[in-house]
Amino acid sequence: MEYSVYQLLWLFLIYAFLGWCCEIGFCGIAEGHFVNRGFMSGPWCPIYGFGGVLIVVCLTPIENNYVLLFLGAMLLCSAIELVTGWAMEKIYHTRWWDYSDKKFNIGGYICLQFSILWGCFGIFLMKLLHPFVFGIVRHLSNVIGISVLIFLGAVFVADLVITLLTAKNMIDRIKKADELSEKIKDVTEKIARNIYTMAVRLDTAGKEIYNNEDVQEFIEKTQTVNRVRQKRIDWQIAEFRAAHEDELEEFAERVEAIKKKYKELENEHDEDINELKEKLSALKEKYGITINKKNIFQKRMLNAFPHMKDKKHQETLKKLRETQIKKKDRESKNYK
């Protein structure tokens, strides 16, 4: 049987909608709550639309052979799912679904369990659903049918554009947040290294000051003055001061100059550390804005794909999910 473009477009939209209903029902039963599943925001899953149309177009000649129909539907729909999963990962560098934990999977994109369901879907479609759906499509008034189709097509295209932009913006957001996170780590490490370097240099400078010949001589003579004081021999104190007063003042000036140099070294490191702290504060502020900003479209997408994975930015993706979705919802949906 040959189908017109008009009929195929209607079949695509109807099967995409029915596929969305199946996803809602399946996930609702499995997870115990409503989730708007599917890549797009509207009530349609394109993979079911393409799968349904391909089954109808390609497998009609063998619809009476259940074995071939089952195998054909299983292979066709699994191929669509495989190509879609692979393409989305290559485009967005993100794994939107993952069957790696299931037996007999191929790259985590498809698995035997769901391929068998695709085969069953093909039989159900061809023997029960399609005759009824196609009967409705054939009897639609051309004027009404084309008008409604144009309207739904426009909504579908608009939804697709918004979804693609949402996905791109979300992935860009994750990458930006991850880059900021790495910069925060780098600046934090620089601060730690600066503090360590400052401590080592100040310790070294302190030892150099203490071991300086002028300082040691100053200390020794100061101690001599103190010993004389302790004996309370006034004439000895007066005599010692008279003999060494200029020399002690000179030593005191030298020591003060060394202390000043030590203080300058300390201030130099303080300025570097303060500058890094300001940079760190600015980075943390940018990171907070990037990761905490609410976006209803991205929230829906994260809800729809609870097991989404990003090999390079998984921790940031997890953090974004935490900021977009309430804790009790994450726990009830068993996000990974």
Secondary structure, DSSP 4 states (H G I P E B T S, - for coil): ----HHHHHHHHHHHHHHHHHHHHHHHHHHHSS----SSSSSS--HHHHHHHHHHHHHHGGGTT-HHHHHHHHHHHHHHHHHHHHHHHHHHHS-BS---TTSSSEETTTEEHHHHHHHHHHHHHIIIIIHHHHHHHHHTS-HHHHHHHHHHHHHHHHHHHHHHHHHHHHHHHHHHHHHHHHHHHHHHHHHHHHHHHHHHHHHHHHHHHHHH-HHHHHHHHHHHHHHHHHHHT-HHHHHHHHHHHHHHHHHHHHHHHHHHHHHHHHHHHHHHHHHHHHHHHHHHHHHHHHHHH---HHHHHHHHH-TT-B-TTTHHHHHHHHHHHS-HHHHHHHT--
